[in-house]
Amino acid sequence: MEGNLLLGIIAGSLTTISFLPQVIKTYSTRQTKDISLLMYLLFSFGLILWTIYGFRVSSVPVIAANAITLLLAFFIIGMKIRHG
């Protein structure tokens, strides 16, 4: 495996996995009062742009990491709207 590809896979995996604790906590407690909706909306827009960029440069790690993180962010946004 090429070094840059491996680096991208590791970096993308770590940044994506970093969202799991927030998703798990939000799901289990249903508490979202301390979560900024604006931050997650802006962050999600950035993830959409990163995913588009990944397709434009044909980078599987960029596409996968940002698409999965976007799903996790959408979950938090949904919980914020529902329970906020």
C-alpha positions as a LaTeX table, in Angstrom:
\begin{tabular}{lrrr}
\hline
Residue & $x$ (\AA) & $y$ (\AA) & $z$ (\AA) \\
\hline
Met1 & 0.00 & 0.00 & 0.00 \\
Glu2 & 1.30 & 3.43 & $-0.92$ \\
Gly3 & 2.47 & 5.59 & 2.01 \\
Asn4 & 0.17 & 8.51 & 1.25 \\
Leu5 & $-2.86$ & 6.23 & 0.94 \\
Leu6 & $-2.06$ & 4.57 & 4.27 \\
Leu7 & $-1.59$ & 7.97 & 5.88 \\
Gly8 & $-4.97$ & 9.09 & 4.53 \\
Ile9 & $-6.70$ & 5.95 & 5.77 \\
Ile10 & $-5.22$ & 6.31 & 9.26 \\
Ala11 & $-5.98$ & 10.04 & 9.48 \\
Gly12 & $-9.52$ & 9.60 & 8.18 \\
Ser13 & $-10.19$ & 6.68 & 10.52 \\
Leu14 & $-9.01$ & 8.57 & 13.58 \\
Thr15 & $-10.99$ & 11.73 & 12.83 \\
Thr16 & $-14.11$ & 9.71 & 12.06 \\
Ile17 & $-13.79$ & 7.51 & 15.16 \\
Ser18 & $-13.38$ & 10.65 & 17.29 \\
Phe19 & $-17.08$ & 11.40 & 16.72 \\
Leu20 & $-18.30$ & 8.09 & 18.10 \\
Pro21 & $-18.09$ & 9.05 & 21.80 \\
Gln22 & $-20.32$ & 12.09 & 21.17 \\
Val23 & $-22.80$ & 10.04 & 19.16 \\
Ile24 & $-22.93$ & 7.33 & 21.83 \\
Lys25 & $-23.31$ & 9.85 & 24.67 \\
Thr26 & $-25.99$ & 11.81 & 22.85 \\
Tyr27 & $-27.88$ & 8.64 & 21.99 \\
Ser28 & $-27.75$ & 7.26 & 25.52 \\
Thr29 & $-28.52$ & 10.47 & 27.43 \\
Arg30 & $-30.70$ & 12.33 & 24.89 \\
Gln31 & $-29.03$ & 15.49 & 26.23 \\
Thr32 & $-28.10$ & 18.05 & 23.56 \\
Lys33 & $-28.35$ & 21.39 & 25.38 \\
Asp34 & $-24.56$ & 21.88 & 25.38 \\
Ile35 & $-24.18$ & 21.05 & 21.69 \\
Ser36 & $-24.01$ & 23.96 & 19.27 \\
Leu37 & $-26.40$ & 23.45 & 16.35 \\
Leu38 & $-24.67$ & 26.18 & 14.34 \\
Met39 & $-21.27$ & 24.52 & 14.80 \\
Tyr40 & $-22.61$ & 21.16 & 13.60 \\
Leu41 & $-24.37$ & 22.76 & 10.62 \\
Leu42 & $-21.22$ & 24.60 & 9.55 \\
Phe43 & $-19.11$ & 21.51 & 10.17 \\
Ser44 & $-21.50$ & 19.39 & 8.10 \\
Phe45 & $-21.35$ & 21.84 & 5.22 \\
Gly46 & $-17.56$ & 21.58 & 5.37 \\
Leu47 & $-17.82$ & 17.78 & 5.32 \\
Ile48 & $-20.04$ & 17.96 & 2.24 \\
Leu49 & $-17.43$ & 20.12 & 0.52 \\
Trp50 & $-14.62$ & 17.75 & 1.57 \\
Thr51 & $-16.58$ & 14.81 & 0.17 \\
Ile52 & $-17.09$ & 16.62 & $-3.14$ \\
Tyr53 & $-13.38$ & 17.44 & $-3.16$ \\
Gly54 & $-12.59$ & 13.77 & $-2.53$ \\
Phe55 & $-14.60$ & 12.78 & $-5.59$ \\
Arg56 & $-12.92$ & 15.46 & $-7.69$ \\
Val57 & $-9.44$ & 14.26 & $-6.80$ \\
Ser58 & $-10.46$ & 10.56 & $-6.67$ \\
Ser59 & $-9.36$ & 10.07 & $-3.06$ \\
Val60 & $-11.12$ & 7.14 & $-1.42$ \\
Pro61 & $-9.84$ & 8.00 & 2.11 \\
Val62 & $-11.14$ & 11.59 & 1.82 \\
Ile63 & $-14.50$ & 10.43 & 0.45 \\
Ala64 & $-15.00$ & 7.63 & 2.99 \\
Ala65 & $-13.87$ & 9.52 & 6.08 \\
Asn66 & $-15.91$ & 12.62 & 5.33 \\
Ala67 & $-19.03$ & 10.77 & 4.20 \\
Ile68 & $-19.06$ & 8.61 & 7.35 \\
Thr69 & $-18.35$ & 11.60 & 9.60 \\
Leu70 & $-21.14$ & 13.47 & 7.83 \\
Leu71 & $-23.59$ & 10.69 & 8.73 \\
Leu72 & $-22.48$ & 10.88 & 12.37 \\
Ala73 & $-22.81$ & 14.68 & 12.35 \\
Phe74 & $-26.30$ & 14.40 & 10.82 \\
Phe75 & $-27.23$ & 12.04 & 13.67 \\
Ile76 & $-26.13$ & 14.65 & 16.23 \\
Ile77 & $-28.03$ & 17.37 & 14.34 \\
Gly78 & $-31.13$ & 15.21 & 14.30 \\
Met79 & $-30.86$ & 14.55 & 18.01 \\
Lys80 & $-30.30$ & 18.27 & 18.67 \\
Ile81 & $-33.40$ & 19.21 & 16.70 \\
Arg82 & $-35.48$ & 16.45 & 18.28 \\
His83 & $-34.29$ & 16.78 & 21.89 \\
Gly84 & $-32.81$ & 20.29 & 21.97 \\
\hline
\end{tabular}
